[in-house]
Amino acid sequence: MAKKKQEQVKLIKATSSDLNDIYAMGYDIWGEGVPYFDYIEECKGSVKYQSGTWYVLKVKNENVSSCIIYQLSHNVVGIGSLATKKDKRGSGFGSLLINKILSENIGKTYFLWCDIDPIFYKKIGFALVDSKIQPYEDSYLMYYPKNASIDNKQLPTYF
């Protein structure tokens, strides 16, 4: 049965037809009282969102989780805007998406900004950048793999 389930789960580069689904996944978290249509339009016009590559985890051909990948420098990748459909949260799809991204070997070192409990990403294998050099109080910079050589002078800014 596990093999059949695995065959129904795919990581794909998002196409333009996936974008409304992707943007909608984060509306309840990032919409901040903005009307839904306005939020979607803001996402469509976002320079930040246009500068990366969106990936989608499809389950039985349904977009269930997404994130954006930024090529920060040679072999250094940023992962951002991880979101899962509200009715699919808590089912492991976000973790599965991140693990599939890591298995694609897009880079050697990965960074992300964590706005939730860092335990979620620690379970996947990410580590927190030293607290002395964390630039924000409400978001944690994390990296993968844990044994990566991190140059504190070249940490990425928020993406």
C-alpha positions in Angstrom: 0.0 0.0 0.0 2.8 2.4 0.8 4.2 2.0 -2.7 0.8 3.0 -4.2 0.6 6.0 -2.0 4.1 7.1 -2.9 3.2 6.9 -6.6 0.4 9.4 -6.1 2.7 12.0 -4.6 4.8 14.1 -6.9 7.1 17.2 -6.6 6.8 19.4 -9.6 7.9 22.8 -10.7 4.8 24.9 -10.6 3.3 26.3 -13.8 1.4 29.5 -14.1 -1.9 27.5 -13.8 -0.8 26.5 -10.3 -0.1 30.0 -8.9 -3.6 30.8 -7.7 -3.7 27.6 -5.7 -0.2 28.3 -4.3 -1.1 31.8 -3.3 -4.4 30.7 -1.7 -2.5 28.2 0.5 -1.0 31.0 2.6 -4.0 33.4 2.6 -5.1 32.6 6.1 -1.6 33.2 7.5 -0.2 36.0 5.3 -3.5 37.7 4.1 -3.6 39.9 7.3 -7.2 41.0 6.8 -6.8 41.9 3.1 -9.7 40.8 1.0 -9.0 37.4 -0.8 -9.0 38.8 -4.3 -6.7 41.7 -3.4 -4.3 39.3 -1.6 -4.1 37.1 -4.8 -3.4 40.1 -6.9 -0.7 41.3 -4.5 0.9 37.9 -4.8 0.7 38.0 -8.6 2.5 41.3 -8.6 5.1 40.4 -6.0 8.7 41.0 -7.3 9.8 38.6 -4.5 7.5 35.8 -5.8 8.5 36.4 -9.4 12.2 36.1 -8.6 12.1 32.5 -7.4 10.9 29.1 -8.7 7.7 27.7 -7.1 7.4 24.0 -6.4 4.2 22.1 -5.6 3.6 18.8 -3.9 0.8 17.1 -5.7 -1.2 14.3 -4.1 -3.6 12.5 -6.5 -3.1 15.5 -8.8 -4.2 18.0 -6.2 -1.8 20.8 -5.1 -1.5 20.3 -1.4 1.7 22.1 -0.4 4.1 24.6 -2.0 7.3 26.6 -1.5 9.5 28.9 -3.4 13.2 28.3 -4.1 15.7 31.1 -4.5 19.1 30.6 -6.0 21.1 32.8 -3.5 24.6 32.0 -4.9 26.4 29.1 -6.3 25.2 26.0 -4.5 23.3 28.1 -1.9 19.6 27.9 -2.0 16.8 29.7 -0.1 13.5 28.0 0.7 10.6 30.3 1.4 6.8 30.6 1.7 6.2 27.0 2.7 2.4 26.6 2.8 0.0 23.7 2.9 -3.7 23.8 2.1 -5.6 24.5 5.4 -7.6 21.2 5.2 -4.4 19.2 4.6 -2.3 20.6 7.4 -0.9 18.3 10.1 -0.7 15.4 7.6 3.1 15.7 7.0 2.8 17.2 3.5 5.0 20.3 4.4 7.8 18.0 5.7 7.5 15.7 2.7 7.7 18.7 0.3 10.9 20.0 2.0 12.5 16.5 2.0 11.7 16.1 -1.6 13.3 19.6 -2.4 16.4 18.6 -0.4 16.6 15.3 -2.4 16.6 17.2 -5.7 20.1 18.4 -4.8 19.4 21.9 -6.1 22.2 23.2 -3.8 24.7 22.1 -1.2 23.5 24.5 1.5 19.9 25.6 2.1 18.7 28.5 4.2 15.2 29.4 5.3 13.5 31.9 7.6 11.4 30.2 10.2 8.3 32.1 11.4 6.9 29.1 13.3 8.3 26.8 16.0 11.8 25.8 14.7 11.2 22.3 15.9 9.3 21.6 12.7 12.5 22.3 10.6 14.8 20.7 13.2 13.0 17.4 12.7 13.9 17.6 9.0 17.6 18.3 9.7 17.8 22.1 9.7 19.9 23.9 12.4 19.5 27.4 13.8 22.1 30.0 13.0 23.8 31.1 16.3 21.4 33.2 18.3 24.1 36.0 18.7 23.8 36.7 15.0 20.1 36.2 14.4 19.1 39.5 12.8 15.4 39.4 13.7 13.4 38.7 16.8 10.3 37.2 15.2 12.0 35.0 12.5 14.8 32.5 12.8 17.4 31.9 10.1 18.1 28.2 9.7 20.4 26.1 7.5 20.8 22.6 6.2 22.7 20.4 6.4 23.7 20.8 10.1 27.4 20.3 9.2 27.4 23.0 6.5 30.2 25.5 6.8 28.4 28.8 7.4 30.1 32.1 6.8 28.6 34.5 9.4 29.6 37.4 7.2 27.6 36.2 4.2 24.3 35.2 5.8 21.3 35.9 3.5 19.0 38.7 4.2 15.2 38.0 4.6 13.8 36.5 1.4 
